[in-house]
Amino acid sequence: MALRLNNSQAMITEEKTIEEEKDEIKFNLDSFFGHIKDYAEERLNLVVLNLTDKVSKTVSGIGSVLVVTIFSIFALVFLSTALAWWIGQSLDSPALGFLIVGVFYVLLAIVLFANRDKWIYTPVANAFIKQLTIDEDDEGDDKIRFGK
């Protein structure tokens, strides 16, 4: 009977050891999956922060380009009016001065329209793509920057 007690005690000790190992494995798996969940959440937060940074730089860049464009248009209108007036005074016909400046702008618009893909669309698209895909580590003087 003493032998049976020892065997049953050994079995109980062995069962405890197996249960302890199962509990330890469960704890390790729970901890592992918890770390994976934390990593995924932090990675998502990093992506959101990077996206927010890039969008804010792009929007501020577009805003500054719009402000400069508006002031440039005002300057161009006043300079064109002055040039038309000066040409008109030189030819003794103000209407002819305005006509000459108007024809110049029509020709300029035709040339720009004919080359819009090469001169306007491609450079603007490339600058926009570079702005969105630039890494903070890769910034250099040769990069196009709207936000700075």
Secondary structure, DSSP 8 states (H G I E B T S, - for coil): -HHHHHHHHHHHHHHHHHHHHHHHHHHHHHHHHHHHHHHHHHHHHHHHHHHHHHHHHHHHHHHHHHHHHHHHHHHHHHHHHHHHHHHHHHTT-HHHHHHHHHHHHHHHHHHHHHTHIIIIIHHHHHHHHHHHH--GGG--TTS--S--
